[in-house]
């Protein structure tokens, strides 16, 4: 199974608003040249890494920066998003910076971890309140691409999820032990 088919399956299994309402179309259009492809700067990728690390921080398991989620998001947005989705994603990045400046008088990258967490939590709460099935909210794209990038990375699938390489024997019933992480299978 190739990555595009996997992303389609993930989108279908989770109700399609995973990374934008037109995820299947966007994945199919990935090979087509984009109208205005956005080149992300190293500073943009650093911002995305720090936002992702705020969403999935390193604890006893690796965090989003360990999986290079910022670079994944930049590549995915540039190569797979439609122009409309790309503009929405970029508006989320601008909103993060604008809110950081308005509330703390400094850039997001200069905030303390607690200030970052508070800002991201407020944006997430706002996004949940504004989200509709047909029109994704800008911050939702950032959060969901963070989750997609992390849990489809080698680190996310093998060090955070329980990794069960396929092919393997088929077991109809696997005993569950309380506290066992979710399964990550490739």
C-alpha positions as CSV (number, residue, x, y, z in Angstrom):
1,X,0.0,0.0,0.0
2,X,1.4,3.4,-0.9
3,X,1.3,6.5,1.3
4,X,-1.5,8.2,-0.8
5,X,-3.7,5.1,-0.4
6,X,-3.0,5.0,3.3
7,X,-3.9,8.7,3.8
8,X,-7.2,8.1,1.9
9,X,-7.9,5.2,4.3
10,X,-7.1,7.3,7.3
11,X,-9.3,10.2,6.0
12,X,-12.2,7.9,5.3
13,X,-11.9,6.1,8.6
14,X,-11.9,9.3,10.6
15,X,-14.7,11.1,8.7
16,X,-12.8,13.1,6.1
17,X,-12.3,16.4,8.1
18,X,-8.9,15.0,9.2
19,X,-6.8,17.4,7.2
20,X,-9.4,19.4,5.3
21,X,-12.7,18.7,3.8
22,X,-11.2,17.8,0.4
23,X,-8.5,15.5,1.6
24,X,-9.1,12.8,-1.0
25,X,-9.1,15.4,-3.8
26,X,-6.1,17.1,-2.4
27,X,-4.2,13.8,-2.3
28,X,-5.1,13.0,-5.8
29,X,-4.0,16.5,-6.9
30,X,-0.6,16.2,-5.2
31,X,1.1,15.3,-8.4
32,X,-0.3,18.3,-10.2
33,X,1.6,21.6,-10.1
34,X,0.1,24.0,-7.5
35,X,-1.0,27.4,-8.6
36,X,1.0,29.2,-5.9
37,X,3.2,26.6,-4.1
38,X,4.5,28.1,-0.8
39,X,8.1,27.5,0.0
40,X,8.5,27.3,3.8
41,X,11.6,28.9,5.3
42,X,13.7,27.3,8.0
43,X,12.1,29.8,10.4
44,X,8.6,28.6,9.3
45,X,9.6,25.0,9.9
46,X,11.0,25.9,13.3
47,X,7.7,27.6,14.2
48,X,5.7,24.5,13.0
49,X,8.1,22.2,15.0
50,X,7.5,24.3,18.2
51,X,3.7,24.4,17.7
52,X,3.7,20.6,17.1
53,X,5.9,20.1,20.2
54,X,3.4,22.1,22.2
55,X,0.6,19.8,21.0
56,X,2.6,16.6,21.4
57,X,5.4,17.3,23.9
58,X,8.3,15.0,24.7
59,X,7.5,13.2,28.0
60,X,8.6,9.6,28.7
61,X,8.0,9.1,25.0
62,X,9.4,11.2,22.0
63,X,7.6,14.4,21.1
64,X,6.7,16.0,17.7
65,X,10.1,17.6,17.2
66,X,11.7,14.2,17.5
67,X,9.7,13.1,14.6
68,X,10.4,16.3,12.5
69,X,6.7,17.0,12.3
70,X,7.4,20.7,11.2
71,X,9.2,19.6,8.1
72,X,6.4,17.0,7.4
73,X,3.7,19.7,7.7
74,X,5.6,22.1,5.4
75,X,6.1,19.4,2.8
76,X,2.5,18.2,3.0
77,X,1.0,21.7,2.8
78,X,3.3,22.6,-0.2
79,X,2.7,19.4,-2.1
80,X,-0.7,18.1,-1.2
81,X,-3.0,21.0,-0.2
82,X,-5.1,22.9,-2.7
83,X,-4.4,26.7,-2.9
84,X,-7.4,27.3,-0.7
85,X,-6.3,24.9,2.0
86,X,-2.7,26.2,1.8
87,X,-4.0,29.8,2.4
88,X,-6.0,28.6,5.4
89,X,-3.0,26.8,6.8
90,X,-0.8,29.9,6.4
91,X,-3.5,32.0,8.0
92,X,-3.3,29.7,11.1
93,X,0.5,30.3,11.3
94,X,-0.1,34.0,11.1
95,X,-2.9,33.8,13.7
96,X,-0.5,32.0,16.1
97,X,2.1,34.8,15.7
98,X,-0.4,37.6,15.8
99,X,-2.0,36.2,19.0
100,X,1.4,35.7,20.6
101,X,2.3,39.4,19.8
102,X,-1.0,40.7,21.1
103,X,-1.1,38.7,24.3
104,X,2.7,38.5,25.2
105,X,4.4,41.2,23.1
106,X,6.8,38.7,21.7
107,X,7.1,36.0,19.0
108,X,5.7,32.5,19.6
109,X,9.3,31.1,19.5
110,X,10.2,33.4,22.4
111,X,7.3,32.3,24.7
112,X,7.8,30.0,27.7
113,X,6.4,26.5,27.4
114,X,3.5,27.4,29.7
115,X,2.7,30.5,27.6
116,X,2.8,28.4,24.4
117,X,0.5,25.8,26.0
118,X,-2.0,28.5,27.1
119,X,-2.0,30.1,23.6
120,X,-2.3,26.8,21.7
121,X,-5.1,25.7,24.1
122,X,-7.0,28.9,23.5
123,X,-6.7,28.5,19.7
124,X,-7.8,24.9,19.9
125,X,-10.9,25.8,22.0
126,X,-11.7,28.6,19.5
127,X,-11.2,26.2,16.5
128,X,-13.5,23.6,18.1
129,X,-16.2,26.2,18.6
130,X,-16.0,27.4,15.0
131,X,-15.4,24.1,13.2
132,X,-18.0,22.9,10.7
133,X,-18.1,19.7,8.6
134,X,-17.8,21.6,5.3
135,X,-15.4,24.4,6.3
136,X,-12.3,23.4,8.4
137,X,-11.1,26.0,10.9
138,X,-7.5,27.2,10.2
139,X,-5.9,25.9,13.5
140,X,-7.6,22.5,13.1
141,X,-5.5,21.9,10.0
142,X,-2.3,22.6,12.0
143,X,-3.4,20.3,14.9
144,X,-4.5,17.5,12.7
145,X,-1.5,17.6,10.4
146,X,0.6,17.5,13.6
147,X,-1.2,14.3,14.7
148,X,-1.0,12.8,11.2
149,X,2.7,13.6,10.9
150,X,3.6,12.3,14.3
151,X,1.7,9.0,14.3
152,X,2.6,8.1,10.7
153,X,6.3,8.8,11.4
154,X,8.7,6.0,12.3
155,X,9.1,7.4,15.9
156,X,5.3,7.7,16.4
157,X,4.5,4.3,15.0
158,X,7.3,2.4,16.7
159,X,8.2,4.2,19.9
160,X,4.8,5.6,21.0
161,X,2.3,3.2,19.5
162,X,2.6,-0.6,19.9
163,X,4.4,-1.7,16.8
164,X,3.2,-4.9,15.2
165,X,4.9,-5.6,11.9
166,X,2.8,-7.2,9.2
167,X,2.8,-9.8,7.9
168,X,2.4,-11.8,11.0
169,X,0.0,-14.4,12.4
170,X,-3.6,-13.5,12.5
171,X,-5.1,-13.6,16.0
172,X,-8.9,-13.2,16.3
173,X,-8.7,-12.1,19.9
174,X,-5.7,-10.3,21.6
175,X,-5.8,-9.8,25.3
176,X,-5.7,-6.2,26.4
177,X,-3.6,-5.1,29.4
178,X,-4.7,-1.9,31.0
179,X,-2.3,0.9,30.1
180,X,-1.2,-0.7,26.8
181,X,-0.7,2.0,24.1
182,X,-2.7,1.9,20.8
183,X,-1.4,-0.3,18.0
184,X,0.7,1.1,15.2
185,X,1.0,-1.3,12.3
186,X,2.7,-0.9,8.9
